[in-house]
Amino acid sequence: MTQLRIKEAAALLGVSDDTLRRRIDAGDLAATTDAAGRHVVDGADLARLALDQARSAPDPSAVARSARNRFVGLVTEVVSDRVMSQVDMICGGQRVVSLMSTEAVRELGLRPGSLAVAVVKATNVVVEIPGGTS
């Protein structure tokens, strides 16, 4: 069973330690103490809470697609040369980076502050775990 300290669990949810403690006090999440006497939460319980809390920004496009990985966010930076551009976005607190033609950036009107949807259709997704854990 994976156990996470309050600070680690709060960071994974994108909230403060105090906010997570309030959720524990409210009964939304159970906490126990580990062998060192620190408060910890069960990883599976935290995953359920994270899933319950997951909220995506509404997708502004009215297009149905087969790609399920759609991330609505704000463009934070565009770095372009004559041919290619790097577009950085913040989507739900996560950084998403796309490389595309500078022509596409111009056609889409992408610039910092633009609302955009990053669509990922991938057959290969690498999942890693922190070193030394299992």
HUHU-V996584 format. One line per field, one symbol per residue. phi: phi as a letter, one per 20 degrees, with the letter a starting at -180 (. if undefined). burial: + if it has 9 or more other C-alpha atoms within 8 Angstrom, else -. Layout:
BEGIN
phi = ???
burial = ???
END
This chain:
BEGIN
phi = .fdcfgffffffemcfgfffffffffnfbeccdefenefccfgfffffffffefcefgffeddecffeecceadfdbcdcdfdccdddcdclndecdcdbffffgffemfbgnfebceddcceccedccggndb
burial = ---+++--+++---+++-+++-++----+++-+-----+++++-++--++-------------------+++++++++-+---+++++++++---+---+++--+----+++----+++---------------
END
